[in-house]
Amino acid sequence: MLGNAVLFLIIAIIAGAVGFSGIAGAASTIAQILFVLFLILFLVSFFTGRSR
């Protein structure tokens, strides 16, 4: 999931540099949502970790 967030961030940066502001905005929004979702899932799994 973090890999997908980084991928969309790179797409947003490239699209912004080329001038496609609509695609850049959409890709950066998707990257932000995926990153926040990754952080939430990481924290949940960290605090409810299973002990062996």
Gaussian input, Z-matrix of N, CA and C with variables (Angstrom, degrees):
# hf/3-21g

backbone

0 1
 N
 C     1     B1
 C     2     B2     1     A1
 N     3     B3     2     A2     1     D1
 C     4     B4     3     A3     2     D2
 C     5     B5     4     A4     3     D3
 N     6     B6     5     A5     4     D4
 C     7     B7     6     A6     5     D5
 C     8     B8     7     A7     6     D6
 N     9     B9     8     A8     7     D7
 C    10    B10     9     A9     8     D8
 C    11    B11    10    A10     9     D9
 N    12    B12    11    A11    10    D10
 C    13    B13    12    A12    11    D11
 C    14    B14    13    A13    12    D12
 N    15    B15    14    A14    13    D13
 C    16    B16    15    A15    14    D14
 C    17    B17    16    A16    15    D15
 N    18    B18    17    A17    16    D16
 C    19    B19    18    A18    17    D17
 C    20    B20    19    A19    18    D18
 N    21    B21    20    A20    19    D19
 C    22    B22    21    A21    20    D20
 C    23    B23    22    A22    21    D21
 N    24    B24    23    A23    22    D22
 C    25    B25    24    A24    23    D23
 C    26    B26    25    A25    24    D24
 N    27    B27    26    A26    25    D25
 C    28    B28    27    A27    26    D26
 C    29    B29    28    A28    27    D27
 N    30    B30    29    A29    28    D28
 C    31    B31    30    A30    29    D29
 C    32    B32    31    A31    30    D30
 N    33    B33    32    A32    31    D31
 C    34    B34    33    A33    32    D32
 C    35    B35    34    A34    33    D33
 N    36    B36    35    A35    34    D34
 C    37    B37    36    A36    35    D35
 C    38    B38    37    A37    36    D36
 N    39    B39    38    A38    37    D37
 C    40    B40    39    A39    38    D38
 C    41    B41    40    A40    39    D39
 N    42    B42    41    A41    40    D40
 C    43    B43    42    A42    41    D41
 C    44    B44    43    A43    42    D42
 N    45    B45    44    A44    43    D43
 C    46    B46    45    A45    44    D44
 C    47    B47    46    A46    45    D45
 N    48    B48    47    A47    46    D46
 C    49    B49    48    A48    47    D47
 C    50    B50    49    A49    48    D48
 N    51    B51    50    A50    49    D49
 C    52    B52    51    A51    50    D50
 C    53    B53    52    A52    51    D51
 N    54    B54    53    A53    52    D52
 C    55    B55    54    A54    53    D53
 C    56    B56    55    A55    54    D54
 N    57    B57    56    A56    55    D55
 C    58    B58    57    A57    56    D56
 C    59    B59    58    A58    57    D57
 N    60    B60    59    A59    58    D58
 C    61    B61    60    A60    59    D59
 C    62    B62    61    A61    60    D60
 N    63    B63    62    A62    61    D61
 C    64    B64    63    A63    62    D62
 C    65    B65    64    A64    63    D63
 N    66    B66    65    A65    64    D64
 C    67    B67    66    A66    65    D65
 C    68    B68    67    A67    66    D66
 N    69    B69    68    A68    67    D67
 C    70    B70    69    A69    68    D68
 C    71    B71    70    A70    69    D69
 N    72    B72    71    A71    70    D70
 C    73    B73    72    A72    71    D71
 C    74    B74    73    A73    72    D72
 N    75    B75    74    A74    73    D73
 C    76    B76    75    A75    74    D74
 C    77    B77    76    A76    75    D75
 N    78    B78    77    A77    76    D76
 C    79    B79    78    A78    77    D77
 C    80    B80    79    A79    78    D78
 N    81    B81    80    A80    79    D79
 C    82    B82    81    A81    80    D80
 C    83    B83    82    A82    81    D81
 N    84    B84    83    A83    82    D82
 C    85    B85    84    A84    83    D83
 C    86    B86    85    A85    84    D84
 N    87    B87    86    A86    85    D85
 C    88    B88    87    A87    86    D86
 C    89    B89    88    A88    87    D87
 N    90    B90    89    A89    88    D88
 C    91    B91    90    A90    89    D89
 C    92    B92    91    A91    90    D90
 N    93    B93    92    A92    91    D91
 C    94    B94    93    A93    92    D92
 C    95    B95    94    A94    93    D93
 N    96    B96    95    A95    94    D94
 C    97    B97    96    A96    95    D95
 C    98    B98    97    A97    96    D96
 N    99    B99    98    A98    97    D97
 C   100   B100    99    A99    98    D98
 C   101   B101   100   A100    99    D99
 N   102   B102   101   A101   100   D100
 C   103   B103   102   A102   101   D101
 C   104   B104   103   A103   102   D102
 N   105   B105   104   A104   103   D103
 C   106   B106   105   A105   104   D104
 C   107   B107   106   A106   105   D105
 N   108   B108   107   A107   106   D106
 C   109   B109   108   A108   107   D107
 C   110   B110   109   A109   108   D108
 N   111   B111   110   A110   109   D109
 C   112   B112   111   A111   110   D110
 C   113   B113   112   A112   111   D111
 N   114   B114   113   A113   112   D112
 C   115   B115   114   A114   113   D113
 C   116   B116   115   A115   114   D114
 N   117   B117   116   A116   115   D115
 C   118   B118   117   A117   116   D116
 C   119   B119   118   A118   117   D117
 N   120   B120   119   A119   118   D118
 C   121   B121   120   A120   119   D119
 C   122   B122   121   A121   120   D120
 N   123   B123   122   A122   121   D121
 C   124   B124   123   A123   122   D122
 C   125   B125   124   A124   123   D123
 N   126   B126   125   A125   124   D124
 C   127   B127   126   A126   125   D125
 C   128   B128   127   A127   126   D126
 N   129   B129   128   A128   127   D127
 C   130   B130   129   A129   128   D128
 C   131   B131   130   A130   129   D129
 N   132   B132   131   A131   130   D130
 C   133   B133   132   A132   131   D131
 C   134   B134   133   A133   132   D132
 N   135   B135   134   A134   133   D133
 C   136   B136   135   A135   134   D134
 C   137   B137   136   A136   135   D135
 N   138   B138   137   A137   136   D136
 C   139   B139   138   A138   137   D137
 C   140   B140   139   A139   138   D138
 N   141   B141   140   A140   139   D139
 C   142   B142   141   A141   140   D140
 C   143   B143   142   A142   141   D141
 N   144   B144   143   A143   142   D142
 C   145   B145   144   A144   143   D143
 C   146   B146   145   A145   144   D144
 N   147   B147   146   A146   145   D145
 C   148   B148   147   A147   146   D146
 C   149   B149   148   A148   147   D147
 N   150   B150   149   A149   148   D148
 C   151   B151   150   A150   149   D149
 C   152   B152   151   A151   150   D150
 N   153   B153   152   A152   151   D151
 C   154   B154   153   A153   152   D152
 C   155   B155   154   A154   153   D153

   B1=1.4497
   B2=1.5326
   B3=1.3141
   B4=1.4590
   B5=1.5208
   B6=1.3141
   B7=1.4620
   B8=1.5203
   B9=1.3248
   B10=1.4615
   B11=1.5261
   B12=1.3240
   B13=1.4633
   B14=1.5262
   B15=1.3157
   B16=1.4676
   B17=1.5273
   B18=1.3280
   B19=1.4645
   B20=1.5256
   B21=1.3333
   B22=1.4588
   B23=1.5268
   B24=1.3386
   B25=1.4617
   B26=1.5234
   B27=1.3184
   B28=1.4661
   B29=1.5308
   B30=1.3353
   B31=1.4685
   B32=1.5236
   B33=1.3326
   B34=1.4625
   B35=1.5236
   B36=1.3097
   B37=1.4674
   B38=1.5254
   B39=1.3235
   B40=1.4682
   B41=1.5249
   B42=1.3419
   B43=1.4671
   B44=1.5229
   B45=1.3198
   B46=1.4647
   B47=1.5124
   B48=1.3318
   B49=1.4630
   B50=1.5231
   B51=1.3326
   B52=1.4568
   B53=1.5254
   B54=1.3355
   B55=1.4542
   B56=1.5109
   B57=1.3061
   B58=1.4617
   B59=1.5276
   B60=1.3277
   B61=1.4600
   B62=1.5221
   B63=1.3229
   B64=1.4588
   B65=1.5148
   B66=1.3232
   B67=1.4616
   B68=1.5231
   B69=1.3133
   B70=1.4617
   B71=1.5204
   B72=1.3166
   B73=1.4547
   B74=1.5116
   B75=1.3214
   B76=1.4647
   B77=1.5234
   B78=1.3188
   B79=1.4625
   B80=1.5247
   B81=1.3299
   B82=1.4600
   B83=1.5221
   B84=1.3242
   B85=1.4624
   B86=1.5275
   B87=1.3205
   B88=1.4614
   B89=1.5257
   B90=1.3271
   B91=1.4634
   B92=1.5240
   B93=1.3244
   B94=1.4621
   B95=1.5164
   B96=1.3218
   B97=1.4675
   B98=1.5268
   B99=1.3208
   B100=1.4600
   B101=1.5165
   B102=1.3329
   B103=1.4569
   B104=1.5218
   B105=1.3214
   B106=1.4663
   B107=1.5247
   B108=1.3214
   B109=1.4580
   B110=1.5212
   B111=1.3279
   B112=1.4545
   B113=1.5253
   B114=1.3354
   B115=1.4652
   B116=1.5215
   B117=1.3195
   B118=1.4597
   B119=1.5289
   B120=1.3289
   B121=1.4564
   B122=1.5232
   B123=1.3106
   B124=1.4566
   B125=1.5231
   B126=1.3333
   B127=1.4625
   B128=1.5232
   B129=1.3182
   B130=1.4665
   B131=1.5218
   B132=1.3079
   B133=1.4594
   B134=1.5304
   B135=1.3168
   B136=1.4661
   B137=1.5283
   B138=1.3339
   B139=1.4592
   B140=1.5306
   B141=1.2970
   B142=1.4658
   B143=1.5218
   B144=1.3106
   B145=1.4616
   B146=1.5061
   B147=1.2977
   B148=1.4543
   B149=1.5122
   B150=1.3100
   B151=1.4550
   B152=1.5244
   B153=1.3044
   B154=1.4571
   B155=1.4945
   A1=109.98
   A2=115.42
   A3=118.24
   A4=110.83
   A5=116.19
   A6=120.26
   A7=112.26
   A8=116.21
   A9=119.94
   A10=110.85
   A11=116.95
   A12=119.90
   A13=110.77
   A14=116.22
   A15=120.13
   A16=110.43
   A17=116.57
   A18=120.31
   A19=111.20
   A20=117.20
   A21=120.05
   A22=111.53
   A23=117.14
   A24=119.89
   A25=110.94
   A26=117.21
   A27=120.95
   A28=110.27
   A29=116.21
   A30=119.53
   A31=110.37
   A32=116.44
   A33=120.26
   A34=111.56
   A35=117.22
   A36=120.64
   A37=110.68
   A38=116.51
   A39=120.12
   A40=110.69
   A41=116.58
   A42=119.80
   A43=111.14
   A44=117.34
   A45=120.41
   A46=112.09
   A47=116.45
   A48=119.90
   A49=111.03
   A50=116.71
   A51=120.73
   A52=111.35
   A53=116.36
   A54=119.46
   A55=115.07
   A56=117.25
   A57=120.60
   A58=108.53
   A59=115.86
   A60=119.41
   A61=112.59
   A62=118.16
   A63=120.22
   A64=112.31
   A65=116.10
   A66=120.85
   A67=109.98
   A68=117.18
   A69=120.49
   A70=111.08
   A71=117.02
   A72=120.19
   A73=112.57
   A74=116.10
   A75=119.98
   A76=111.17
   A77=117.64
   A78=121.04
   A79=111.15
   A80=117.40
   A81=118.76
   A82=111.20
   A83=117.55
   A84=120.34
   A85=110.71
   A86=117.06
   A87=120.61
   A88=110.25
   A89=117.46
   A90=121.04
   A91=110.71
   A92=117.72
   A93=120.73
   A94=111.25
   A95=117.33
   A96=120.96
   A97=110.42
   A98=117.33
   A99=120.33
   A100=111.60
   A101=117.73
   A102=120.46
   A103=111.06
   A104=117.65
   A105=120.86
   A106=109.91
   A107=117.30
   A108=121.06
   A109=110.91
   A110=117.12
   A111=121.14
   A112=110.58
   A113=117.38
   A114=119.96
   A115=111.75
   A116=117.57
   A117=121.02
   A118=110.25
   A119=116.76
   A120=119.68
   A121=111.73
   A122=117.60
   A123=120.87
   A124=110.93
   A125=116.64
   A126=119.81
   A127=111.76
   A128=117.18
   A129=119.96
   A130=110.56
   A131=117.03
   A132=119.98
   A133=111.40
   A134=117.61
   A135=120.92
   A136=111.11
   A137=116.25
   A138=119.60
   A139=112.80
   A140=117.65
   A141=120.07
   A142=110.49
   A143=115.92
   A144=120.39
   A145=111.81
   A146=115.02
   A147=120.74
   A148=110.01
   A149=116.01
   A150=119.84
   A151=108.65
   A152=115.91
   A153=120.12
   A154=110.92
   D1=-39.21
   D2=177.22
   D3=-66.39
   D4=-34.22
   D5=176.82
   D6=-63.75
   D7=-38.98
   D8=177.49
   D9=-67.12
   D10=-37.76
   D11=178.15
   D12=-63.26
   D13=-41.76
   D14=178.37
   D15=-66.38
   D16=-38.98
   D17=178.34
   D18=-61.21
   D19=-46.59
   D20=179.08
   D21=-66.81
   D22=-32.16
   D23=176.00
   D24=-65.07
   D25=-41.75
   D26=178.50
   D27=-65.90
   D28=-40.93
   D29=177.06
   D30=-61.11
   D31=-41.61
   D32=179.98
   D33=-64.71
   D34=-40.23
   D35=179.85
   D36=-66.20
   D37=-44.36
   D38=179.91
   D39=-65.73
   D40=-44.37
   D41=-179.84
   D42=-65.20
   D43=-35.94
   D44=177.19
   D45=-67.53
   D46=-37.31
   D47=-179.90
   D48=-69.72
   D49=-33.91
   D50=-178.81
   D51=-79.25
   D52=-27.60
   D53=177.00
   D54=116.94
   D55=6.54
   D56=177.83
   D57=-89.08
   D58=84.75
   D59=-172.93
   D60=-70.65
   D61=-32.13
   D62=179.05
   D63=-65.74
   D64=-45.28
   D65=178.67
   D66=-68.15
   D67=-38.10
   D68=179.46
   D69=-64.67
   D70=-40.92
   D71=178.57
   D72=-65.87
   D73=-42.53
   D74=179.25
   D75=-66.30
   D76=-42.60
   D77=-179.07
   D78=-67.31
   D79=-37.65
   D80=179.11
   D81=-70.15
   D82=-34.08
   D83=176.18
   D84=-65.97
   D85=-43.24
   D86=177.46
   D87=-62.91
   D88=-41.09
   D89=179.27
   D90=-62.93
   D91=-41.00
   D92=178.95
   D93=-65.01
   D94=-42.98
   D95=-179.99
   D96=-63.92
   D97=-44.64
   D98=179.91
   D99=-64.81
   D100=-37.55
   D101=-179.84
   D102=-68.28
   D103=-41.88
   D104=178.13
   D105=-65.18
   D106=-41.41
   D107=177.37
   D108=-62.83
   D109=-39.84
   D110=176.54
   D111=-62.02
   D112=-45.08
   D113=-179.79
   D114=-63.02
   D115=-42.19
   D116=179.91
   D117=-63.23
   D118=-47.32
   D119=-179.85
   D120=-66.04
   D121=-35.51
   D122=177.56
   D123=-64.61
   D124=-45.53
   D125=-179.78
   D126=-65.99
   D127=-39.39
   D128=177.55
   D129=-62.98
   D130=-44.77
   D131=-179.74
   D132=-69.88
   D133=-29.27
   D134=178.85
   D135=-69.99
   D136=-44.07
   D137=-176.36
   D138=-81.87
   D139=-21.64
   D140=177.16
   D141=-110.39
   D142=33.16
   D143=-177.56
   D144=-63.10
   D145=148.70
   D146=-179.89
   D147=-90.53
   D148=134.53
   D149=176.56
   D150=-95.64
   D151=142.66
   D152=-177.61
   D153=-92.27

